[in-house]
Amino acid sequence: MSAYWMKVALGNLLAAACLGVVLRFAFVVELSWLEFRQVLHAHSHVAMLGWVYLALFGALVETFLGEGRMRTARYRILFWLTQISVLGMLLTFPVEGYGPFSIAFSTAHVLLSYVFAYRFWRDLEAGPAAGPSLRFARGALVFMILSTLALWAMGPIILFGLQGSAFYYMSVQFFLHFQFNGWFLFAVFALLFHHWKEIPQRPAYWFFT
């Protein structure tokens, strides 16, 4: 992956980790100024959508499309717009929690992920990838899109005063399930199978069969 893109993703990891330290410290020392839940939202959003998402974004583009495609304006602009949305969430969630600005940045991230999924799927079809790695990559994109259905359901749920209800928590778990067990996991398997030839064959065959 482009070293600079990885540094950006790692920077998001560092920011999420620092927020996590503050949250842990709040159990030891009283921090009257701290809005715990709002900082928790910032921590989780930056960790998932800033660190993991952008790391997989860069790794998938470089692995399946090549270093040259990473340098094209299309993916560079998409990467940096996504990073801006992550920075927006980092700055707004601790201040307002789920408010107009944080929701706007979160929505922007979702819409940008749709653009990435569409563009990457199209470029995969024109690329040389085949076999399990290609199927896992496509599956990862499908699960990523599927997970966001829960986010769109949040608006009506909150509008009808169902925040904190079973429907609310079902939507949260739906999103997390398809993010972790779908998008993240399938993307990692796509990368792993793509580099199959670089893995010693006997232990690799034993592990995957």
Kinemage of the C-alpha trace (Angstrom):
@kinemage 1
@onewidth
@group {chain A} dominant
@subgroup {mainchain}
@vectorlist {calphas} color= white
{ca met a 1} P 0.000 0.000 0.000
{ca ser a 2} L 1.115 3.572 -0.484
{ca ala a 3} L 3.196 4.377 2.586
{ca tyr a 4} L 1.504 7.747 2.954
{ca trp a 5} L -1.984 6.252 2.882
{ca met a 6} L -0.950 3.762 5.541
{ca lys a 7} L 0.444 6.571 7.682
{ca val a 8} L -2.908 8.344 7.436
{ca ala a 9} L -4.760 5.184 8.506
{ca leu a 10} L -2.291 4.671 11.370
{ca gly a 11} L -2.793 8.307 12.360
{ca asn a 12} L -6.497 7.569 12.709
{ca leu a 13} L -5.625 4.534 14.827
{ca leu a 14} L -3.487 6.740 17.071
{ca ala a 15} L -6.313 9.265 17.438
{ca ala a 16} L -8.790 6.497 18.318
{ca ala a 17} L -6.304 5.022 20.802
{ca cys a 18} L -5.812 8.399 22.501
{ca leu a 19} L -9.570 8.768 22.883
{ca gly a 20} L -9.669 5.247 24.300
{ca val a 21} L -7.030 6.167 26.887
{ca val a 22} L -9.091 9.183 27.941
{ca leu a 23} L -12.179 6.994 28.284
{ca arg a 24} L -10.284 4.485 30.433
{ca phe a 25} L -8.759 7.265 32.517
{ca ala a 26} L -12.265 8.515 33.272
{ca phe a 27} L -12.807 5.376 35.379
{ca val a 28} L -9.808 6.274 37.545
{ca val a 29} L -10.099 10.051 37.878
{ca glu a 30} L -13.263 12.107 37.723
{ca leu a 31} L -13.305 14.174 34.545
{ca ser a 32} L -16.263 16.485 35.021
{ca trp a 33} L -15.737 18.113 31.634
{ca leu a 34} L -15.880 14.822 29.761
{ca glu a 35} L -19.039 13.836 27.902
{ca phe a 36} L -18.282 10.122 28.061
{ca arg a 37} L -20.806 8.833 25.543
{ca gln a 38} L -19.969 11.520 22.995
{ca val a 39} L -16.241 10.763 23.198
{ca leu a 40} L -17.078 7.060 22.966
{ca his a 41} L -18.910 7.719 19.689
{ca ala a 42} L -15.872 9.588 18.351
{ca his a 43} L -13.575 6.740 19.421
{ca ser a 44} L -15.634 4.000 17.765
{ca his a 45} L -16.282 5.923 14.545
{ca val a 46} L -12.646 6.899 14.031
{ca ala a 47} L -11.433 3.377 14.842
{ca met a 48} L -13.793 1.641 12.417
{ca leu a 49} L -14.260 4.209 9.670
{ca gly a 50} L -10.889 5.899 9.875
{ca trp a 51} L -8.401 3.192 10.773
{ca val a 52} L -9.845 -0.114 9.524
{ca tyr a 53} L -11.854 1.226 6.578
{ca leu a 54} L -9.066 3.344 5.096
{ca ala a 55} L -6.434 0.655 5.694
{ca leu a 56} L -8.575 -1.844 3.769
{ca phe a 57} L -9.365 0.799 1.135
{ca gly a 58} L -5.672 1.270 0.381
{ca ala a 59} L -4.747 -2.396 0.655
{ca leu a 60} L -7.521 -3.535 -1.700
{ca val a 61} L -6.777 -0.890 -4.328
{ca glu a 62} L -3.036 -1.587 -4.312
{ca thr a 63} L -3.381 -5.381 -4.207
{ca phe a 64} L -6.056 -5.818 -6.864
{ca leu a 65} L -5.545 -2.773 -9.080
{ca gly a 66} L -1.867 -1.949 -8.638
{ca glu a 67} L 0.214 0.950 -7.388
{ca gly a 68} L -0.421 2.892 -10.583
{ca arg a 69} L -4.186 2.936 -10.035
{ca met a 70} L -3.668 4.297 -6.518
{ca arg a 71} L -2.046 7.372 -8.048
{ca thr a 72} L -5.015 8.156 -10.289
{ca ala a 73} L -7.060 11.199 -9.309
{ca arg a 74} L -10.183 9.082 -8.887
{ca tyr a 75} L -8.935 7.055 -5.915
{ca arg a 76} L -6.742 9.781 -4.428
{ca ile a 77} L -9.637 12.238 -4.288
{ca leu a 78} L -11.938 9.564 -2.883
{ca phe a 79} L -9.381 8.655 -0.210
{ca trp a 80} L -8.869 12.239 0.935
{ca leu a 81} L -12.567 13.100 0.920
{ca thr a 82} L -13.138 10.059 3.113
{ca gln a 83} L -10.342 11.169 5.432
{ca ile a 84} L -11.912 14.632 5.704
{ca ser a 85} L -15.180 12.993 6.779
{ca val a 86} L -13.260 11.017 9.426
{ca leu a 87} L -11.612 14.182 10.750
{ca gly a 88} L -15.034 15.805 10.835
{ca met a 89} L -16.372 12.984 12.989
{ca leu a 90} L -13.297 13.168 15.229
{ca leu a 91} L -13.908 16.862 15.890
{ca thr a 92} L -17.713 16.950 16.102
{ca phe a 93} L -18.709 13.808 18.007
{ca pro a 94} L -16.948 14.827 21.263
{ca val a 95} L -18.650 18.233 21.102
{ca glu a 96} L -22.225 17.432 20.085
{ca gly a 97} L -22.592 13.640 20.045
{ca tyr a 98} L -25.138 12.740 17.385
{ca gly a 99} L -25.820 16.246 16.107
{ca pro a 100} L -26.229 17.965 12.744
{ca phe a 101} L -22.522 18.202 11.954
{ca ser a 102} L -21.480 14.746 13.127
{ca ile a 103} L -24.402 13.177 11.266
{ca ala a 104} L -23.464 15.150 8.144
{ca phe a 105} L -19.883 13.859 8.251
{ca ser a 106} L -21.086 10.302 8.966
{ca thr a 107} L -23.512 10.465 6.050
{ca ala a 108} L -20.751 11.769 3.792
{ca his a 109} L -18.618 8.769 4.750
{ca val a 110} L -21.440 6.365 3.872
{ca leu a 111} L -22.019 8.011 0.491
{ca leu a 112} L -18.287 7.988 -0.274
{ca ser a 113} L -18.160 4.291 0.605
{ca tyr a 114} L -20.872 3.700 -2.021
{ca val a 115} L -18.745 5.492 -4.601
{ca phe a 116} L -15.741 3.374 -3.625
{ca ala a 117} L -17.744 0.135 -3.797
{ca tyr a 118} L -19.107 0.980 -7.251
{ca arg a 119} L -15.774 2.140 -8.653
{ca phe a 120} L -13.751 -0.711 -7.179
{ca trp a 121} L -16.272 -3.331 -8.357
{ca arg a 122} L -16.104 -1.944 -11.895
{ca asp a 123} L -12.309 -1.899 -11.865
{ca leu a 124} L -12.192 -5.442 -10.494
{ca glu a 125} L -14.074 -6.659 -13.561
{ca ala a 126} L -11.407 -5.171 -15.812
{ca gly a 127} L -8.524 -6.479 -13.694
{ca pro a 128} L -6.678 -9.801 -13.686
{ca ala a 129} L -7.966 -11.026 -10.307
{ca ala a 130} L -9.881 -14.310 -10.337
{ca gly a 131} L -10.859 -17.190 -8.105
{ca pro a 132} L -11.492 -17.011 -4.346
{ca ser a 133} L -9.750 -13.658 -3.878
{ca leu a 134} L -12.078 -11.968 -6.363
{ca arg a 135} L -15.173 -13.551 -4.823
{ca phe a 136} L -14.128 -12.504 -1.328
{ca ala a 137} L -13.418 -8.953 -2.520
{ca arg a 138} L -16.856 -8.685 -4.103
{ca gly a 139} L -18.465 -10.256 -1.062
{ca ala a 140} L -16.752 -7.694 1.160
{ca leu a 141} L -18.244 -4.855 -0.880
{ca val a 142} L -21.717 -6.399 -0.750
{ca phe a 143} L -21.561 -6.774 3.033
{ca met a 144} L -20.284 -3.224 3.419
{ca ile a 145} L -23.280 -1.868 1.495
{ca leu a 146} L -25.651 -4.200 3.328
{ca ser a 147} L -24.414 -2.997 6.724
{ca thr a 148} L -25.332 0.601 5.910
{ca leu a 149} L -29.030 -0.271 5.622
{ca ala a 150} L -29.085 -0.181 9.413
{ca leu a 151} L -27.752 3.378 9.381
{ca trp a 152} L -30.540 4.568 7.095
{ca ala a 153} L -33.049 2.864 9.394
{ca met a 154} L -31.812 4.939 12.342
{ca gly a 155} L -33.561 8.089 11.114
{ca pro a 156} L -37.097 6.649 11.163
{ca ile a 157} L -36.359 4.775 14.402
{ca ile a 158} L -35.350 7.977 16.194
{ca leu a 159} L -38.123 9.972 14.483
{ca phe a 160} L -40.746 7.635 15.947
{ca gly a 161} L -39.193 7.859 19.406
{ca leu a 162} L -37.807 4.332 19.394
{ca gln a 163} L -34.275 5.255 20.457
{ca gly a 164} L -33.215 2.789 23.131
{ca ser a 165} L -35.809 0.257 21.970
{ca ala a 166} L -35.167 -3.247 20.674
{ca phe a 167} L -35.377 -1.947 17.098
{ca tyr a 168} L -32.647 0.592 17.835
{ca tyr a 169} L -30.235 -1.968 19.266
{ca met a 170} L -31.082 -4.473 16.534
{ca ser a 171} L -30.051 -1.877 13.955
{ca val a 172} L -26.794 -1.199 15.789
{ca gln a 173} L -25.975 -4.906 15.954
{ca phe a 174} L -26.969 -5.390 12.306
{ca phe a 175} L -24.473 -2.708 11.290
{ca leu a 176} L -21.670 -4.035 13.494
{ca his a 177} L -22.243 -7.652 12.457
{ca phe a 178} L -21.983 -7.011 8.723
{ca gln a 179} L -19.082 -4.611 9.223
{ca phe a 180} L -16.934 -6.968 11.306
{ca asn a 181} L -18.053 -10.398 10.094
{ca gly a 182} L -18.788 -9.309 6.528
{ca trp a 183} L -16.898 -6.334 5.129
{ca phe a 184} L -13.781 -6.463 7.337
{ca leu a 185} L -13.402 -10.247 7.444
{ca phe a 186} L -14.094 -10.870 3.757
{ca ala a 187} L -11.725 -8.066 2.743
{ca val a 188} L -8.937 -9.643 4.815
{ca phe a 189} L -9.614 -13.045 3.230
{ca ala a 190} L -9.577 -11.431 -0.224
{ca leu a 191} L -6.121 -10.023 0.479
{ca leu a 192} L -4.937 -13.308 1.962
{ca phe a 193} L -6.084 -15.431 -0.967
{ca his a 194} L -4.633 -12.949 -3.443
{ca his a 195} L -1.215 -13.472 -1.856
{ca trp a 196} L -1.744 -17.250 -1.744
{ca lys a 197} L 1.414 -17.975 -3.748
{ca glu a 198} L 3.500 -16.063 -1.241
{ca ile a 199} L 2.295 -18.283 1.616
{ca pro a 200} L 4.016 -21.666 2.188
{ca gln a 201} L 1.691 -24.111 0.487
{ca arg a 202} L 1.498 -26.988 2.973
{ca pro a 203} L 0.466 -24.981 6.081
{ca ala a 204} L -1.747 -22.719 3.972
{ca tyr a 205} L -3.569 -25.699 2.445
{ca trp a 206} L -4.017 -27.249 5.889
{ca phe a 207} L -5.408 -24.001 7.303
{ca phe a 208} L -7.964 -23.298 4.568
{ca thr a 209} L -9.214 -26.858 3.946
